[in-house]
Amino acid sequence: IVSCASPRVGLTGAMDIDEVIIFNPVDGASSICAVADTPTWVDIVYDGYLACEKYNWQGTLSGGFLNSIIGNKGCKQTTDDFGYIMLDDDVWYFTGVTSVTSDASNIGFILSCARTGEYKFYSVIGAEEHSAMGAAEGEVQEKGYVASFPSLVNIAGEPTYIMVLKDDHGLVKLYALVNVQQYSLVATGETQEATINTYVKLLNQNGIQATPNTEGGVESVVAVDTVRFLTMSGVSYVYITDTDGNVYRMEFNKENEPAIFVQSGDALTVTYKEDSSNIRAILKWSFRDAAQPEQP
């Protein structure tokens, strides 16, 4: 895939993509098409640097050239890095947007489609990406881990940065979640599941009413066969095996204290997601019978 650019200003200014050459490296055949006619199987037409640069043209020059030099009223620009996410089988670039006059916080985020050049803007005021990376690194500063460039996700209704923390050899050691609007709220964990559970508890402790996101989960009635409690790296988990041999797991914490009363023969209603190890991570659960076991 060869992207062809031409100037939009003068002889060499504001280079932008207008055509795409699709070249077959096996037989040498090629065809050329407009960006709008690019096949959907093509991944990259615009690279991330051009996507950011084009937004900066609009963000800094929309108030006029003189304003971009003197005053900077209303001028916006992207932060100095970007990440990637997949949406509807397309690659999208992700980066924050900040005011030209202040880079301490973001005023929003953009997504830009690598194939079509389409932009989407989301108004979310909060910490910019590097501040969030610093907050995550500071949470485990004694280990010296380095944070990856984060992505923006929705956790329990809260805009949240998610990233990984790596050691000196580039190995992923921890996951980290940082609240966009209050970047002092940081949760880390060895798995995404554990990190999300810790983060939701942290939100609730700080007056932000949050419940785990069950979107995409499967609800099922479980006939309990065995129950085991295991502790790994200081975190306790409940493992439940049903009568069909399926294994379910959840973190044993204050919210899940009633799990201590689950025993063989009980019926539970659970909402779960299955991970790559075929263990079903419990997102929400309750006793199937209306009358729960009497607690001492």
Salt bridges, closest charged atoms under 4 A:
ASP16 OD2 - LYS54 NZ 3.14
ASP80 OD1 - HIS130 NE2 2.60
ASP90 OD2 - ARG115 NH2 2.97
ASP167 OD2 - LYS173 NZ 3.84
GLU193 OE1 - ARG249 NH2 2.81
GLU251 OE2 - LYS201 NZ 3.62
GLU274 OE1 - ARG280 NE 3.85
ASP275 OD2 - ARG249 NH2 3.23
